[in-house]
Amino acid sequence: MNIPAEKELLIRMIRDTDDPQILASIRNLFSENRVDWWAALNDDLKNEILAGMDEVNRGEFVDYEDIMSKHRK
């Protein structure tokens, strides 16, 4: 990828658009106030994710290949 050429293309696209939604989306990409996805989750979801991670760490999971080998014929 040619970074300078890509930047120039993006600059031209931004300059040529009058769509406020596109401009707002671009501004949000560069915003320093971006929301951390983990912080946006409710406590129930966080607890489920953490419980799942604990199960994996304890080895309480079934390997993908094991499941697939039983169903492939």
PDB file of N, CA, C, O and CB in Angstrom:
ATOM      1  N   MET A   1       0.845  -1.182   0.000  1.00  0.00           N
ATOM      2  CA  MET A   1       0.000   0.000   0.000  1.00  0.00           C
ATOM      3  C   MET A   1       0.887   1.241   0.000  1.00  0.00           C
ATOM      4  O   MET A   1       1.863   1.321   0.746  1.00  0.00           O
ATOM      5  CB  MET A   1      -0.960   0.001   1.222  1.00  0.00           C
ATOM      6  N   ASN A   2       0.545   2.175  -0.819  1.00  0.00           N
ATOM      7  CA  ASN A   2       1.255   3.440  -0.906  1.00  0.00           C
ATOM      8  C   ASN A   2       0.546   4.429   0.028  1.00  0.00           C
ATOM      9  O   ASN A   2      -0.487   4.994  -0.331  1.00  0.00           O
ATOM     10  CB  ASN A   2       1.302   3.973  -2.391  1.00  0.00           C
ATOM     11  N   ILE A   3       1.100   4.634   1.215  1.00  0.00           N
ATOM     12  CA  ILE A   3       0.462   5.464   2.240  1.00  0.00           C
ATOM     13  C   ILE A   3       0.211   6.896   1.771  1.00  0.00           C
ATOM     14  O   ILE A   3      -0.901   7.397   1.941  1.00  0.00           O
ATOM     15  CB  ILE A   3       1.317   5.484   3.487  1.00  0.00           C
ATOM     16  N   PRO A   4       1.203   7.574   1.188  1.00  0.00           N
ATOM     17  CA  PRO A   4       0.935   8.959   0.736  1.00  0.00           C
ATOM     18  C   PRO A   4      -0.193   9.040  -0.292  1.00  0.00           C
ATOM     19  O   PRO A   4      -1.011   9.959  -0.241  1.00  0.00           O
ATOM     20  CB  PRO A   4       2.201   9.565   0.136  1.00  0.00           C
ATOM     21  N   ALA A   5      -0.243   8.099  -1.211  1.00  0.00           N
ATOM     22  CA  ALA A   5      -1.305   8.110  -2.217  1.00  0.00           C
ATOM     23  C   ALA A   5      -2.665   7.834  -1.570  1.00  0.00           C
ATOM     24  O   ALA A   5      -3.667   8.439  -1.949  1.00  0.00           O
ATOM     25  CB  ALA A   5      -1.016   7.069  -3.318  1.00  0.00           C
ATOM     26  N   GLU A   6      -2.699   6.925  -0.598  1.00  0.00           N
ATOM     27  CA  GLU A   6      -3.936   6.618   0.109  1.00  0.00           C
ATOM     28  C   GLU A   6      -4.437   7.842   0.873  1.00  0.00           C
ATOM     29  O   GLU A   6      -5.633   8.133   0.874  1.00  0.00           O
ATOM     30  CB  GLU A   6      -3.727   5.438   1.070  1.00  0.00           C
ATOM     31  N   LYS A   7      -3.516   8.554   1.521  1.00  0.00           N
ATOM     32  CA  LYS A   7      -3.891   9.775   2.244  1.00  0.00           C
ATOM     33  C   LYS A   7      -4.455  10.819   1.290  1.00  0.00           C
ATOM     34  O   LYS A   7      -5.465  11.457   1.585  1.00  0.00           O
ATOM     35  CB  LYS A   7      -2.680  10.349   2.997  1.00  0.00           C
ATOM     36  N   GLU A   8      -3.815  10.985   0.169  1.00  0.00           N
ATOM     37  CA  GLU A   8      -4.279  11.969  -0.815  1.00  0.00           C
ATOM     38  C   GLU A   8      -5.671  11.626  -1.319  1.00  0.00           C
ATOM     39  O   GLU A   8      -6.510  12.513  -1.477  1.00  0.00           O
ATOM     40  CB  GLU A   8      -3.304  12.050  -1.993  1.00  0.00           C
ATOM     41  N   LEU A   9      -5.922  10.352  -1.571  1.00  0.00           N
ATOM     42  CA  LEU A   9      -7.245   9.916  -2.010  1.00  0.00           C
ATOM     43  C   LEU A   9      -8.298  10.218  -0.942  1.00  0.00           C
ATOM     44  O   LEU A   9      -9.380  10.716  -1.253  1.00  0.00           O
ATOM     45  CB  LEU A   9      -7.233   8.413  -2.338  1.00  0.00           C
ATOM     46  N   LEU A  10      -7.977   9.913   0.311  1.00  0.00           N
ATOM     47  CA  LEU A  10      -8.915  10.185   1.401  1.00  0.00           C
ATOM     48  C   LEU A  10      -9.177  11.680   1.558  1.00  0.00           C
ATOM     49  O   LEU A  10     -10.314  12.094   1.785  1.00  0.00           O
ATOM     50  CB  LEU A  10      -8.381   9.613   2.709  1.00  0.00           C
ATOM     51  N   ILE A  11      -8.144  12.473   1.438  1.00  0.00           N
ATOM     52  CA  ILE A  11      -8.307  13.932   1.529  1.00  0.00           C
ATOM     53  C   ILE A  11      -9.242  14.426   0.431  1.00  0.00           C
ATOM     54  O   ILE A  11     -10.125  15.246   0.683  1.00  0.00           O
ATOM     55  CB  ILE A  11      -6.933  14.647   1.427  1.00  0.00           C
ATOM     56  N   ARG A  12      -9.047  13.925  -0.791  1.00  0.00           N
ATOM     57  CA  ARG A  12      -9.920  14.321  -1.895  1.00  0.00           C
ATOM     58  C   ARG A  12     -11.365  13.905  -1.631  1.00  0.00           C
ATOM     59  O   ARG A  12     -12.294  14.670  -1.891  1.00  0.00           O
ATOM     60  CB  ARG A  12      -9.429  13.707  -3.212  1.00  0.00           C
ATOM     61  N   MET A  13     -11.550  12.694  -1.115  1.00  0.00           N
ATOM     62  CA  MET A  13     -12.905  12.205  -0.841  1.00  0.00           C
ATOM     63  C   MET A  13     -13.585  13.056   0.236  1.00  0.00           C
ATOM     64  O   MET A  13     -14.768  13.377   0.125  1.00  0.00           O
ATOM     65  CB  MET A  13     -12.865  10.727  -0.403  1.00  0.00           C
ATOM     66  N   ILE A  14     -12.836  13.414   1.268  1.00  0.00           N
ATOM     67  CA  ILE A  14     -13.388  14.262   2.335  1.00  0.00           C
ATOM     68  C   ILE A  14     -13.732  15.638   1.785  1.00  0.00           C
ATOM     69  O   ILE A  14     -14.800  16.182   2.069  1.00  0.00           O
ATOM     70  CB  ILE A  14     -12.387  14.390   3.510  1.00  0.00           C
ATOM     71  N   ARG A  15     -12.821  16.193   0.998  1.00  0.00           N
ATOM     72  CA  ARG A  15     -13.043  17.526   0.439  1.00  0.00           C
ATOM     73  C   ARG A  15     -14.272  17.552  -0.475  1.00  0.00           C
ATOM     74  O   ARG A  15     -14.975  18.561  -0.533  1.00  0.00           O
ATOM     75  CB  ARG A  15     -11.804  17.987  -0.334  1.00  0.00           C
ATOM     76  N   ASP A  16     -14.539  16.447  -1.193  1.00  0.00           N
ATOM     77  CA  ASP A  16     -15.629  16.410  -2.169  1.00  0.00           C
ATOM     78  C   ASP A  16     -16.996  16.078  -1.567  1.00  0.00           C
ATOM     79  O   ASP A  16     -18.015  16.245  -2.238  1.00  0.00           O
ATOM     80  CB  ASP A  16     -15.306  15.408  -3.230  1.00  0.00           C
ATOM     81  N   THR A  17     -17.037  15.613  -0.319  1.00  0.00           N
ATOM     82  CA  THR A  17     -18.329  15.233   0.251  1.00  0.00           C
ATOM     83  C   THR A  17     -18.977  16.383   1.008  1.00  0.00           C
ATOM     84  O   THR A  17     -18.308  17.205   1.633  1.00  0.00           O
ATOM     85  CB  THR A  17     -18.163  14.041   1.175  1.00  0.00           C
ATOM     86  N   ASP A  18     -20.300  16.409   0.928  1.00  0.00           N
ATOM     87  CA  ASP A  18     -21.090  17.353   1.712  1.00  0.00           C
ATOM     88  C   ASP A  18     -21.993  16.596   2.690  1.00  0.00           C
ATOM     89  O   ASP A  18     -22.887  17.180   3.302  1.00  0.00           O
ATOM     90  CB  ASP A  18     -21.934  18.261   0.783  1.00  0.00           C
ATOM     91  N   ASP A  19     -21.752  15.311   2.826  1.00  0.00           N
ATOM     92  CA  ASP A  19     -22.577  14.469   3.685  1.00  0.00           C
ATOM     93  C   ASP A  19     -22.141  14.627   5.137  1.00  0.00           C
ATOM     94  O   ASP A  19     -21.046  14.191   5.494  1.00  0.00           O
ATOM     95  CB  ASP A  19     -22.490  12.990   3.249  1.00  0.00           C
ATOM     96  N   PRO A  20     -22.970  15.239   5.984  1.00  0.00           N
ATOM     97  CA  PRO A  20     -22.578  15.468   7.370  1.00  0.00           C
ATOM     98  C   PRO A  20     -22.362  14.173   8.158  1.00  0.00           C
ATOM     99  O   PRO A  20     -21.562  14.142   9.093  1.00  0.00           O
ATOM    100  CB  PRO A  20     -23.623  16.304   8.056  1.00  0.00           C
ATOM    101  N   GLN A  21     -23.073  13.108   7.782  1.00  0.00           N
ATOM    102  CA  GLN A  21     -22.895  11.837   8.488  1.00  0.00           C
ATOM    103  C   GLN A  21     -21.513  11.240   8.222  1.00  0.00           C
ATOM    104  O   GLN A  21     -20.878  10.700   9.128  1.00  0.00           O
ATOM    105  CB  GLN A  21     -23.985  10.841   8.072  1.00  0.00           C
ATOM    106  N   ILE A  22     -21.064  11.338   7.001  1.00  0.00           N
ATOM    107  CA  ILE A  22     -19.721  10.837   6.666  1.00  0.00           C
ATOM    108  C   ILE A  22     -18.672  11.643   7.415  1.00  0.00           C
ATOM    109  O   ILE A  22     -17.742  11.078   7.990  1.00  0.00           O
ATOM    110  CB  ILE A  22     -19.465  10.908   5.135  1.00  0.00           C
ATOM    111  N   LEU A  23     -18.821  12.961   7.407  1.00  0.00           N
ATOM    112  CA  LEU A  23     -17.849  13.810   8.092  1.00  0.00           C
ATOM    113  C   LEU A  23     -17.845  13.546   9.598  1.00  0.00           C
ATOM    114  O   LEU A  23     -16.784  13.527  10.222  1.00  0.00           O
ATOM    115  CB  LEU A  23     -18.149  15.286   7.819  1.00  0.00           C
ATOM    116  N   ALA A  24     -19.028  13.343  10.181  1.00  0.00           N
ATOM    117  CA  ALA A  24     -19.114  13.046  11.611  1.00  0.00           C
ATOM    118  C   ALA A  24     -18.466  11.703  11.920  1.00  0.00           C
ATOM    119  O   ALA A  24     -17.802  11.556  12.946  1.00  0.00           O
ATOM    120  CB  ALA A  24     -20.579  13.048  12.076  1.00  0.00           C
ATOM    121  N   SER A  25     -18.652  10.728  11.044  1.00  0.00           N
ATOM    122  CA  SER A  25     -18.033   9.410  11.247  1.00  0.00           C
ATOM    123  C   SER A  25     -16.514   9.507  11.215  1.00  0.00           C
ATOM    124  O   SER A  25     -15.828   8.881  12.023  1.00  0.00           O
ATOM    125  CB  SER A  25     -18.516   8.419  10.178  1.00  0.00           C
ATOM    126  N   ILE A  26     -16.002  10.281  10.294  1.00  0.00           N
ATOM    127  CA  ILE A  26     -14.550  10.466  10.202  1.00  0.00           C
ATOM    128  C   ILE A  26     -14.039  11.175  11.447  1.00  0.00           C
ATOM    129  O   ILE A  26     -13.010  10.794  12.006  1.00  0.00           O
ATOM    130  CB  ILE A  26     -14.174  11.269   8.931  1.00  0.00           C
ATOM    131  N   ARG A  27     -14.749  12.198  11.878  1.00  0.00           N
ATOM    132  CA  ARG A  27     -14.343  12.911  13.098  1.00  0.00           C
ATOM    133  C   ARG A  27     -14.318  11.954  14.286  1.00  0.00           C
ATOM    134  O   ARG A  27     -13.400  12.011  15.104  1.00  0.00           O
ATOM    135  CB  ARG A  27     -15.298  14.097  13.385  1.00  0.00           C
ATOM    136  N   ASN A  28     -15.318  11.076  14.391  1.00  0.00           N
ATOM    137  CA  ASN A  28     -15.367  10.114  15.490  1.00  0.00           C
ATOM    138  C   ASN A  28     -14.201   9.141  15.460  1.00  0.00           C
ATOM    139  O   ASN A  28     -13.721   8.713  16.510  1.00  0.00           O
ATOM    140  CB  ASN A  28     -16.664   9.347  15.449  1.00  0.00           C
ATOM    141  N   LEU A  29     -13.743   8.790  14.268  1.00  0.00           N
ATOM    142  CA  LEU A  29     -12.593   7.894  14.162  1.00  0.00           C
ATOM    143  C   LEU A  29     -11.354   8.495  14.815  1.00  0.00           C
ATOM    144  O   LEU A  29     -10.531   7.780  15.388  1.00  0.00           O
ATOM    145  CB  LEU A  29     -12.305   7.575  12.699  1.00  0.00           C
ATOM    146  N   PHE A  30     -11.235   9.794  14.724  1.00  0.00           N
ATOM    147  CA  PHE A  30     -10.054  10.470  15.256  1.00  0.00           C
ATOM    148  C   PHE A  30     -10.279  11.089  16.638  1.00  0.00           C
ATOM    149  O   PHE A  30      -9.380  11.705  17.210  1.00  0.00           O
ATOM    150  CB  PHE A  30      -9.613  11.539  14.297  1.00  0.00           C
ATOM    151  N   SER A  31     -11.466  10.917  17.148  1.00  0.00           N
ATOM    152  CA  SER A  31     -11.804  11.515  18.432  1.00  0.00           C
ATOM    153  C   SER A  31     -11.024  10.859  19.569  1.00  0.00           C
ATOM    154  O   SER A  31     -10.842   9.642  19.591  1.00  0.00           O
ATOM    155  CB  SER A  31     -13.305  11.402  18.689  1.00  0.00           C
ATOM    156  N   GLU A  32     -10.576  11.668  20.495  1.00  0.00           N
ATOM    157  CA  GLU A  32      -9.879  11.148  21.663  1.00  0.00           C
ATOM    158  C   GLU A  32     -10.856  10.635  22.708  1.00  0.00           C
ATOM    159  O   GLU A  32     -10.442  10.010  23.684  1.00  0.00           O
ATOM    160  CB  GLU A  32      -8.987  12.220  22.265  1.00  0.00           C
ATOM    161  N   ASN A  33     -12.125  10.885  22.524  1.00  0.00           N
ATOM    162  CA  ASN A  33     -13.141  10.497  23.500  1.00  0.00           C
ATOM    163  C   ASN A  33     -13.861   9.220  23.078  1.00  0.00           C
ATOM    164  O   ASN A  33     -15.046   9.049  23.365  1.00  0.00           O
ATOM    165  CB  ASN A  33     -14.149  11.625  23.689  1.00  0.00           C
ATOM    166  N   ARG A  34     -13.154   8.336  22.405  1.00  0.00           N
ATOM    167  CA  ARG A  34     -13.780   7.101  21.964  1.00  0.00           C
ATOM    168  C   ARG A  34     -14.116   6.231  23.169  1.00  0.00           C
ATOM    169  O   ARG A  34     -13.366   6.178  24.144  1.00  0.00           O
ATOM    170  CB  ARG A  34     -12.863   6.343  20.986  1.00  0.00           C
ATOM    171  N   VAL A  35     -15.243   5.560  23.085  1.00  0.00           N
ATOM    172  CA  VAL A  35     -15.720   4.730  24.188  1.00  0.00           C
ATOM    173  C   VAL A  35     -15.033   3.372  24.139  1.00  0.00           C
ATOM    174  O   VAL A  35     -14.952   2.737  23.087  1.00  0.00           O
ATOM    175  CB  VAL A  35     -17.259   4.565  24.132  1.00  0.00           C
ATOM    176  N   ASP A  36     -14.545   2.944  25.281  1.00  0.00           N
ATOM    177  CA  ASP A  36     -13.965   1.618  25.411  1.00  0.00           C
ATOM    178  C   ASP A  36     -15.103   0.601  25.347  1.00  0.00           C
ATOM    179  O   ASP A  36     -16.061   0.703  26.113  1.00  0.00           O
ATOM    180  CB  ASP A  36     -13.148   1.479  26.743  1.00  0.00           C
ATOM    181  N   TRP A  37     -15.014  -0.373  24.450  1.00  0.00           N
ATOM    182  CA  TRP A  37     -16.115  -1.311  24.264  1.00  0.00           C
ATOM    183  C   TRP A  37     -16.396  -2.093  25.546  1.00  0.00           C
ATOM    184  O   TRP A  37     -17.550  -2.421  25.822  1.00  0.00           O
ATOM    185  CB  TRP A  37     -15.803  -2.274  23.119  1.00  0.00           C
ATOM    186  N   TRP A  38     -15.364  -2.396  26.333  1.00  0.00           N
ATOM    187  CA  TRP A  38     -15.575  -3.137  27.574  1.00  0.00           C
ATOM    188  C   TRP A  38     -16.412  -2.301  28.553  1.00  0.00           C
ATOM    189  O   TRP A  38     -17.312  -2.827  29.208  1.00  0.00           O
ATOM    190  CB  TRP A  38     -14.215  -3.526  28.215  1.00  0.00           C
ATOM    191  N   ALA A  39     -16.120  -1.032  28.647  1.00  0.00           N
ATOM    192  CA  ALA A  39     -16.849  -0.146  29.553  1.00  0.00           C
ATOM    193  C   ALA A  39     -18.306   0.001  29.125  1.00  0.00           C
ATOM    194  O   ALA A  39     -19.170   0.293  29.953  1.00  0.00           O
ATOM    195  CB  ALA A  39     -16.176   1.230  29.607  1.00  0.00           C
ATOM    196  N   ALA A  40     -18.582  -0.199  27.845  1.00  0.00           N
ATOM    197  CA  ALA A  40     -19.945  -0.055  27.341  1.00  0.00           C
ATOM    198  C   ALA A  40     -20.813  -1.276  27.637  1.00  0.00           C
ATOM    199  O   ALA A  40     -22.035  -1.205  27.506  1.00  0.00           O
ATOM    200  CB  ALA A  40     -19.916   0.197  25.852  1.00  0.00           C
ATOM    201  N   LEU A  41     -20.203  -2.397  28.034  1.00  0.00           N
ATOM    202  CA  LEU A  41     -20.974  -3.611  28.327  1.00  0.00           C
ATOM    203  C   LEU A  41     -21.608  -3.530  29.704  1.00  0.00           C
ATOM    204  O   LEU A  41     -21.070  -2.903  30.617  1.00  0.00           O
ATOM    205  CB  LEU A  41     -20.082  -4.856  28.234  1.00  0.00           C
ATOM    206  N   ASN A  42     -22.771  -4.179  29.839  1.00  0.00           N
ATOM    207  CA  ASN A  42     -23.381  -4.226  31.168  1.00  0.00           C
ATOM    208  C   ASN A  42     -22.685  -5.306  32.003  1.00  0.00           C
ATOM    209  O   ASN A  42     -21.949  -6.134  31.467  1.00  0.00           O
ATOM    210  CB  ASN A  42     -24.917  -4.504  31.068  1.00  0.00           C
ATOM    211  N   ASP A  43     -22.922  -5.290  33.304  1.00  0.00           N
ATOM    212  CA  ASP A  43     -22.222  -6.192  34.217  1.00  0.00           C
ATOM    213  C   ASP A  43     -22.512  -7.661  33.935  1.00  0.00           C
ATOM    214  O   ASP A  43     -21.624  -8.498  34.098  1.00  0.00           O
ATOM    215  CB  ASP A  43     -22.597  -5.871  35.640  1.00  0.00           C
ATOM    216  N   ASP A  44     -23.733  -7.997  33.514  1.00  0.00           N
ATOM    217  CA  ASP A  44     -24.057  -9.392  33.205  1.00  0.00           C
ATOM    218  C   ASP A  44     -23.197  -9.918  32.061  1.00  0.00           C
ATOM    219  O   ASP A  44     -22.665 -11.026  32.137  1.00  0.00           O
ATOM    220  CB  ASP A  44     -25.542  -9.530  32.851  1.00  0.00           C
ATOM    221  N   LEU A  45     -23.061  -9.121  30.999  1.00  0.00           N
ATOM    222  CA  LEU A  45     -22.236  -9.537  29.868  1.00  0.00           C
ATOM    223  C   LEU A  45     -20.768  -9.665  30.260  1.00  0.00           C
ATOM    224  O   LEU A  45     -20.094 -10.618  29.868  1.00  0.00           O
ATOM    225  CB  LEU A  45     -22.381  -8.547  28.720  1.00  0.00           C
ATOM    226  N   LYS A  46     -20.284  -8.710  31.029  1.00  0.00           N
ATOM    227  CA  LYS A  46     -18.897  -8.779  31.492  1.00  0.00           C
ATOM    228  C   LYS A  46     -18.661 -10.052  32.298  1.00  0.00           C
ATOM    229  O   LYS A  46     -17.655 -10.736  32.107  1.00  0.00           O
ATOM    230  CB  LYS A  46     -18.549  -7.542  32.340  1.00  0.00           C
ATOM    231  N   ASN A  47     -19.589 -10.368  33.196  1.00  0.00           N
ATOM    232  CA  ASN A  47     -19.440 -11.565  34.022  1.00  0.00           C
ATOM    233  C   ASN A  47     -19.467 -12.843  33.191  1.00  0.00           C
ATOM    234  O   ASN A  47     -18.722 -13.780  33.476  1.00  0.00           O
ATOM    235  CB  ASN A  47     -20.536 -11.612  35.070  1.00  0.00           C
ATOM    236  N   GLU A  48     -20.319 -12.891  32.165  1.00  0.00           N
ATOM    237  CA  GLU A  48     -20.356 -14.058  31.294  1.00  0.00           C
ATOM    238  C   GLU A  48     -19.052 -14.224  30.524  1.00  0.00           C
ATOM    239  O   GLU A  48     -18.541 -15.336  30.394  1.00  0.00           O
ATOM    240  CB  GLU A  48     -21.521 -13.953  30.325  1.00  0.00           C
ATOM    241  N   ILE A  49     -18.523 -13.137  30.021  1.00  0.00           N
ATOM    242  CA  ILE A  49     -17.252 -13.190  29.290  1.00  0.00           C
ATOM    243  C   ILE A  49     -16.129 -13.644  30.214  1.00  0.00           C
ATOM    244  O   ILE A  49     -15.331 -14.507  29.849  1.00  0.00           O
ATOM    245  CB  ILE A  49     -16.915 -11.813  28.676  1.00  0.00           C
ATOM    246  N   LEU A  50     -16.067 -13.073  31.392  1.00  0.00           N
ATOM    247  CA  LEU A  50     -15.018 -13.458  32.348  1.00  0.00           C
ATOM    248  C   LEU A  50     -15.151 -14.915  32.774  1.00  0.00           C
ATOM    249  O   LEU A  50     -14.145 -15.605  32.937  1.00  0.00           O
ATOM    250  CB  LEU A  50     -15.067 -12.554  33.582  1.00  0.00           C
ATOM    251  N   ALA A  51     -16.392 -15.394  32.957  1.00  0.00           N
ATOM    252  CA  ALA A  51     -16.605 -16.796  33.313  1.00  0.00           C
ATOM    253  C   ALA A  51     -16.132 -17.705  32.186  1.00  0.00           C
ATOM    254  O   ALA A  51     -15.515 -18.740  32.440  1.00  0.00           O
ATOM    255  CB  ALA A  51     -18.092 -17.058  33.625  1.00  0.00           C
ATOM    256  N   GLY A  52     -16.415 -17.328  30.951  1.00  0.00           N
ATOM    257  CA  GLY A  52     -15.959 -18.101  29.797  1.00  0.00           C
ATOM    258  C   GLY A  52     -14.446 -18.144  29.709  1.00  0.00           C
ATOM    259  O   GLY A  52     -13.865 -19.183  29.395  1.00  0.00           O
ATOM    260  N   MET A  53     -13.811 -17.025  29.983  1.00  0.00           N
ATOM    261  CA  MET A  53     -12.345 -16.985  29.962  1.00  0.00           C
ATOM    262  C   MET A  53     -11.768 -17.875  31.064  1.00  0.00           C
ATOM    263  O   MET A  53     -10.756 -18.545  30.857  1.00  0.00           O
ATOM    264  CB  MET A  53     -11.838 -15.533  30.128  1.00  0.00           C
ATOM    265  N   ASP A  54     -12.413 -17.882  32.232  1.00  0.00           N
ATOM    266  CA  ASP A  54     -11.966 -18.755  33.320  1.00  0.00           C
ATOM    267  C   ASP A  54     -12.086 -20.221  32.921  1.00  0.00           C
ATOM    268  O   ASP A  54     -11.188 -21.013  33.207  1.00  0.00           O
ATOM    269  CB  ASP A  54     -12.780 -18.486  34.596  1.00  0.00           C
ATOM    270  N   GLU A  55     -13.180 -20.590  32.266  1.00  0.00           N
ATOM    271  CA  GLU A  55     -13.365 -21.971  31.809  1.00  0.00           C
ATOM    272  C   GLU A  55     -12.257 -22.379  30.849  1.00  0.00           C
ATOM    273  O   GLU A  55     -11.703 -23.472  30.962  1.00  0.00           O
ATOM    274  CB  GLU A  55     -14.733 -22.136  31.132  1.00  0.00           C
ATOM    275  N   VAL A  56     -11.940 -21.510  29.916  1.00  0.00           N
ATOM    276  CA  VAL A  56     -10.872 -21.802  28.956  1.00  0.00           C
ATOM    277  C   VAL A  56      -9.538 -21.956  29.689  1.00  0.00           C
ATOM    278  O   VAL A  56      -8.770 -22.871  29.393  1.00  0.00           O
ATOM    279  CB  VAL A  56     -10.776 -20.683  27.882  1.00  0.00           C
ATOM    280  N   ASN A  57      -9.264 -21.078  30.627  1.00  0.00           N
ATOM    281  CA  ASN A  57      -8.008 -21.160  31.383  1.00  0.00           C
ATOM    282  C   ASN A  57      -7.905 -22.447  32.193  1.00  0.00           C
ATOM    283  O   ASN A  57      -6.800 -22.936  32.430  1.00  0.00           O
ATOM    284  CB  ASN A  57      -7.879 -19.964  32.310  1.00  0.00           C
ATOM    285  N   ARG A  58      -9.046 -23.007  32.626  1.00  0.00           N
ATOM    286  CA  ARG A  58      -9.049 -24.260  33.372  1.00  0.00           C
ATOM    287  C   ARG A  58      -9.059 -25.468  32.441  1.00  0.00           C
ATOM    288  O   ARG A  58      -9.025 -26.608  32.903  1.00  0.00           O
ATOM    289  CB  ARG A  58     -10.249 -24.312  34.305  1.00  0.00           C
ATOM    290  N   GLY A  59      -9.107 -25.223  31.136  1.00  0.00           N
ATOM    291  CA  GLY A  59      -9.127 -26.316  30.172  1.00  0.00           C
ATOM    292  C   GLY A  59     -10.496 -26.903  29.943  1.00  0.00           C
ATOM    293  O   GLY A  59     -10.617 -27.991  29.380  1.00  0.00           O
ATOM    294  N   GLU A  60     -11.525 -26.208  30.365  1.00  0.00           N
ATOM    295  CA  GLU A  60     -12.899 -26.693  30.232  1.00  0.00           C
ATOM    296  C   GLU A  60     -13.505 -26.218  28.918  1.00  0.00           C
ATOM    297  O   GLU A  60     -14.377 -25.350  28.894  1.00  0.00           O
ATOM    298  CB  GLU A  60     -13.760 -26.220  31.417  1.00  0.00           C
ATOM    299  N   PHE A  61     -13.029 -26.802  27.836  1.00  0.00           N
ATOM    300  CA  PHE A  61     -13.554 -26.468  26.526  1.00  0.00           C
ATOM    301  C   PHE A  61     -13.344 -27.651  25.604  1.00  0.00           C
ATOM    302  O   PHE A  61     -12.570 -28.560  25.905  1.00  0.00           O
ATOM    303  CB  PHE A  61     -12.882 -25.197  25.959  1.00  0.00           C
ATOM    304  N   VAL A  62     -14.039 -27.634  24.481  1.00  0.00           N
ATOM    305  CA  VAL A  62     -13.888 -28.677  23.476  1.00  0.00           C
ATOM    306  C   VAL A  62     -13.208 -28.050  22.271  1.00  0.00           C
ATOM    307  O   VAL A  62     -13.631 -27.006  21.776  1.00  0.00           O
ATOM    308  CB  VAL A  62     -15.269 -29.315  23.089  1.00  0.00           C
ATOM    309  N   ASP A  63     -12.169 -28.687  21.814  1.00  0.00           N
ATOM    310  CA  ASP A  63     -11.405 -28.185  20.678  1.00  0.00           C
ATOM    311  C   ASP A  63     -12.254 -28.214  19.398  1.00  0.00           C
ATOM    312  O   ASP A  63     -12.982 -29.175  19.150  1.00  0.00           O
ATOM    313  CB  ASP A  63     -10.119 -29.017  20.490  1.00  0.00           C
ATOM    314  N   TYR A  64     -12.154 -27.195  18.625  1.00  0.00           N
ATOM    315  CA  TYR A  64     -12.906 -27.070  17.372  1.00  0.00           C
ATOM    316  C   TYR A  64     -12.698 -28.282  16.474  1.00  0.00           C
ATOM    317  O   TYR A  64     -13.663 -28.822  15.932  1.00  0.00           O
ATOM    318  CB  TYR A  64     -12.494 -25.798  16.630  1.00  0.00           C
ATOM    319  N   GLU A  65     -11.461 -28.712  16.310  1.00  0.00           N
ATOM    320  CA  GLU A  65     -11.162 -29.848  15.426  1.00  0.00           C
ATOM    321  C   GLU A  65     -11.805 -31.128  15.929  1.00  0.00           C
ATOM    322  O   GLU A  65     -12.234 -31.952  15.121  1.00  0.00           O
ATOM    323  CB  GLU A  65      -9.653 -30.046  15.301  1.00  0.00           C
ATOM    324  N   ASP A  66     -11.885 -31.319  17.247  1.00  0.00           N
ATOM    325  CA  ASP A  66     -12.539 -32.506  17.799  1.00  0.00           C
ATOM    326  C   ASP A  66     -14.018 -32.540  17.424  1.00  0.00           C
ATOM    327  O   ASP A  66     -14.545 -33.581  17.032  1.00  0.00           O
ATOM    328  CB  ASP A  66     -12.381 -32.545  19.324  1.00  0.00           C
ATOM    329  N   ILE A  67     -14.668 -31.409  17.547  1.00  0.00           N
ATOM    330  CA  ILE A  67     -16.088 -31.337  17.186  1.00  0.00           C
ATOM    331  C   ILE A  67     -16.263 -31.575  15.703  1.00  0.00           C
ATOM    332  O   ILE A  67     -17.127 -32.353  15.298  1.00  0.00           O
ATOM    333  CB  ILE A  67     -16.687 -29.978  17.579  1.00  0.00           C
ATOM    334  N   MET A  68     -15.461 -30.922  14.890  1.00  0.00           N
ATOM    335  CA  MET A  68     -15.606 -31.030  13.441  1.00  0.00           C
ATOM    336  C   MET A  68     -15.307 -32.451  12.954  1.00  0.00           C
ATOM    337  O   MET A  68     -15.962 -32.930  12.029  1.00  0.00           O
ATOM    338  CB  MET A  68     -14.680 -30.030  12.743  1.00  0.00           C
ATOM    339  N   SER A  69     -14.334 -33.130  13.559  1.00  0.00           N
ATOM    340  CA  SER A  69     -13.980 -34.483  13.125  1.00  0.00           C
ATOM    341  C   SER A  69     -15.145 -35.449  13.354  1.00  0.00           C
ATOM    342  O   SER A  69     -15.306 -36.409  12.600  1.00  0.00           O
ATOM    343  CB  SER A  69     -12.724 -34.977  13.871  1.00  0.00           C
ATOM    344  N   LYS A  70     -15.948 -35.206  14.376  1.00  0.00           N
ATOM    345  CA  LYS A  70     -17.094 -36.065  14.651  1.00  0.00           C
ATOM    346  C   LYS A  70     -18.226 -35.853  13.645  1.00  0.00           C
ATOM    347  O   LYS A  70     -19.038 -36.751  13.423  1.00  0.00           O
ATOM    348  CB  LYS A  70     -17.602 -35.814  16.059  1.00  0.00           C
ATOM    349  N   HIS A  71     -18.277 -34.674  13.043  1.00  0.00           N
ATOM    350  CA  HIS A  71     -19.385 -34.343  12.151  1.00  0.00           C
ATOM    351  C   HIS A  71     -19.000 -34.385  10.672  1.00  0.00           C
ATOM    352  O   HIS A  71     -19.869 -34.253   9.810  1.00  0.00           O
ATOM    353  CB  HIS A  71     -19.917 -32.977  12.491  1.00  0.00           C
ATOM    354  N   ARG A  72     -17.747 -34.561  10.371  1.00  0.00           N
ATOM    355  CA  ARG A  72     -17.306 -34.686   8.971  1.00  0.00           C
ATOM    356  C   ARG A  72     -17.383 -36.147   8.572  1.00  0.00           C
ATOM    357  O   ARG A  72     -16.997 -37.024   9.345  1.00  0.00           O
ATOM    358  CB  ARG A  72     -15.851 -34.132   8.773  1.00  0.00           C
ATOM    359  N   LYS A  73     -17.851 -36.402   7.439  1.00  0.00           N
ATOM    360  CA  LYS A  73     -17.887 -37.785   6.938  1.00  0.00           C
ATOM    361  C   LYS A  73     -17.726 -37.789   5.464  1.00  0.00           C
ATOM    362  O   LYS A  73     -17.728 -38.854   4.846  1.00  0.00           O
ATOM    363  CB  LYS A  73     -19.182 -38.491   7.319  1.00  0.00           C
TER     364      LYS A  73
END
